[in-house]
């Protein structure tokens, strides 16, 4: 299915609402409550924006049983048109989420407690598949799951001025794991 033409041009720069945030980041052992927290927020998101055109998935380390993680539930939501913020952003803010990031092709809202991050992308954005490839591979591959966890532990032994810097530092390991995931599934 071909996506409709966007209602308006997308943003062209990164807007980080509130600026960089220094955070104390700690890994927690996998918590069996994380899937239930995801489901609670999935229902909240569905109630806010509906489900007709949205795809909603639990992503990130909290979506991988057995993987230590920062206790932040990451959710990816696919919307029909990322530029039509009135269709999803306004309802999510009304449901209690706060806008944190607006950048080309991506919006991020989160809870005021910063314990749930909702990543919004337009339909057919390749970033969504990238999240799912990593999640699914880490769920199935104990060696890469252990590598990813040890990488996170090593990085968290350092001090970070912003959570985004920590995320960027994991890039090389994530790319290598995703390459193995693609090779394992034959493409």
C-alpha positions as CSV (number, residue, x, y, z in Angstrom):
1,X,0.0,0.0,0.0
2,X,1.4,3.4,-1.0
3,X,1.3,6.1,1.7
4,X,-0.7,9.2,1.0
5,X,1.1,12.5,0.4
6,X,1.9,14.1,3.8
7,X,-0.4,17.0,4.8
8,X,2.5,19.4,5.1
9,X,6.3,19.3,4.9
10,X,8.0,17.6,7.8
11,X,10.3,19.4,10.2
12,X,13.8,19.7,9.0
13,X,15.8,20.0,12.3
14,X,15.9,18.4,15.7
15,X,13.9,20.1,18.4
16,X,14.8,18.7,21.8
17,X,12.1,20.1,24.1
18,X,13.7,21.0,27.4
19,X,17.3,20.6,26.1
20,X,19.9,18.0,27.1
21,X,19.1,16.2,30.4
22,X,21.7,14.8,32.6
23,X,20.4,11.5,34.0
24,X,21.7,8.9,36.3
25,X,21.3,5.7,34.3
26,X,21.3,2.3,35.9
27,X,20.6,-1.2,34.5
28,X,18.0,-3.3,36.3
29,X,17.6,-7.0,36.1
30,X,14.7,-8.0,33.7
31,X,11.4,-7.3,35.4
32,X,8.4,-9.5,34.6
33,X,6.2,-6.5,35.1
34,X,7.6,-4.7,32.0
35,X,5.2,-6.4,29.5
36,X,2.2,-5.5,31.6
37,X,3.4,-1.9,31.8
38,X,3.7,-1.9,28.0
39,X,0.2,-3.2,27.6
40,X,-1.2,-0.6,30.0
41,X,0.4,2.1,27.8
42,X,-0.6,0.4,24.6
43,X,-4.2,0.6,25.7
44,X,-3.7,4.3,26.7
45,X,-2.2,5.1,23.3
46,X,-5.0,3.2,21.5
47,X,-7.6,5.1,23.5
48,X,-6.0,8.4,22.5
49,X,-5.3,7.9,18.8
50,X,-7.4,4.8,17.9
51,X,-6.1,1.6,16.3
52,X,-7.4,1.9,12.7
53,X,-4.1,3.1,11.2
54,X,-1.6,2.7,14.1
55,X,0.8,-0.1,14.6
56,X,2.1,-0.4,18.2
57,X,5.0,-2.5,19.4
58,X,7.0,-2.9,22.6
59,X,10.7,-2.3,21.6
60,X,14.0,-1.8,23.4
61,X,15.6,-3.8,26.1
62,X,12.5,-4.0,28.3
63,X,10.9,-6.0,25.5
64,X,13.5,-8.7,25.6
65,X,13.0,-11.3,28.4
66,X,16.1,-11.9,30.4
67,X,17.9,-8.7,29.3
68,X,18.9,-6.2,31.9
69,X,17.6,-2.7,31.0
70,X,17.1,0.8,32.1
71,X,13.6,0.7,33.5
72,X,12.2,2.7,30.7
73,X,9.5,1.1,28.5
74,X,10.1,2.0,24.8
75,X,7.1,1.8,22.5
76,X,7.1,2.4,18.8
77,X,3.9,3.7,17.2
78,X,3.3,3.8,13.4
79,X,1.0,6.6,12.3
80,X,-0.3,7.2,8.8
81,X,1.2,10.7,8.4
82,X,4.0,11.9,10.7
83,X,3.3,15.5,9.6
84,X,-0.4,15.3,10.8
85,X,0.5,15.9,14.4
86,X,-3.1,16.9,15.2
87,X,-4.1,13.3,14.6
88,X,-1.8,11.8,17.1
89,X,0.3,14.3,19.1
90,X,-2.5,16.4,20.4
91,X,-4.4,13.3,21.6
92,X,-1.3,11.8,23.2
93,X,-0.6,15.0,25.1
94,X,-4.2,15.1,26.2
95,X,-3.7,11.5,27.5
96,X,-0.8,12.7,29.7
97,X,2.3,12.3,27.6
98,X,4.7,15.1,27.1
99,X,6.5,16.0,23.8
100,X,10.3,15.6,24.1
101,X,11.6,15.2,20.5
102,X,10.4,16.5,17.2
103,X,12.8,15.7,14.3
104,X,12.5,14.7,10.7
105,X,10.3,11.5,10.5
106,X,10.2,11.0,14.2
107,X,8.4,12.3,17.3
108,X,8.9,11.2,20.9
109,X,6.5,11.7,23.7
110,X,7.0,10.3,27.2
111,X,5.4,10.1,30.6
112,X,6.1,13.0,33.1
113,X,8.0,10.3,35.2
114,X,10.2,9.6,32.1
115,X,9.6,5.9,32.5
116,X,7.8,5.3,29.2
117,X,9.0,6.7,25.8
118,X,6.7,6.5,22.8
119,X,8.5,6.8,19.5
120,X,6.2,7.8,16.6
121,X,7.1,7.2,12.9
122,X,5.2,7.5,9.7
123,X,4.0,4.3,7.9
124,X,6.8,2.6,5.9
125,X,9.6,4.3,7.9
126,X,12.5,1.9,7.9
127,X,13.4,2.8,11.5
128,X,10.4,0.7,12.7
129,X,11.8,-2.5,11.0
130,X,15.2,-1.7,12.5
131,X,13.8,-1.7,16.0
132,X,11.9,-4.9,15.4
133,X,14.9,-6.7,13.8
134,X,17.0,-5.9,16.9
135,X,14.3,-6.9,19.4
136,X,13.4,-10.1,17.7
137,X,17.1,-11.2,17.3
138,X,17.9,-10.4,21.0
139,X,14.9,-12.4,22.1
140,X,16.2,-15.4,20.1
141,X,20.0,-15.2,20.4
142,X,21.5,-15.6,23.9
143,X,25.1,-14.7,22.7
144,X,24.1,-11.4,21.2
145,X,21.8,-10.7,24.2
146,X,24.8,-11.2,26.5
147,X,27.0,-9.0,24.3
148,X,24.5,-6.2,24.2
149,X,24.0,-6.3,28.0
150,X,27.8,-6.3,28.7
151,X,28.2,-3.3,26.3
152,X,25.5,-1.4,28.1
153,X,27.0,-2.2,31.5
154,X,30.4,-1.0,30.3
155,X,29.0,2.2,28.9
156,X,27.0,2.9,32.0
157,X,30.1,2.8,34.1
158,X,30.9,6.2,32.5
159,X,29.1,9.5,33.2
160,X,26.8,10.9,30.5
161,X,25.7,14.5,30.1
162,X,22.7,13.4,28.1
163,X,20.9,10.1,27.6
164,X,21.2,10.5,23.8
165,X,25.0,10.4,24.1
166,X,24.7,7.1,25.8
167,X,22.4,5.8,23.1
168,X,24.8,6.9,20.4
169,X,27.7,5.1,22.1
170,X,25.9,1.8,21.6
171,X,25.6,2.3,17.8
172,X,28.5,0.1,16.6
173,X,27.4,-2.9,18.7
174,X,23.8,-2.5,17.6
175,X,24.8,-2.3,14.0
176,X,26.9,-5.5,14.3
177,X,24.0,-7.4,16.0
178,X,21.5,-6.3,13.4
179,X,23.9,-7.4,10.6
180,X,24.0,-10.9,12.2
181,X,20.2,-10.8,12.6
182,X,19.8,-10.1,8.9
183,X,22.3,-12.8,8.0
184,X,20.4,-15.3,10.2
185,X,17.1,-14.6,8.5
186,X,18.7,-14.7,5.0
187,X,18.7,-11.1,4.1
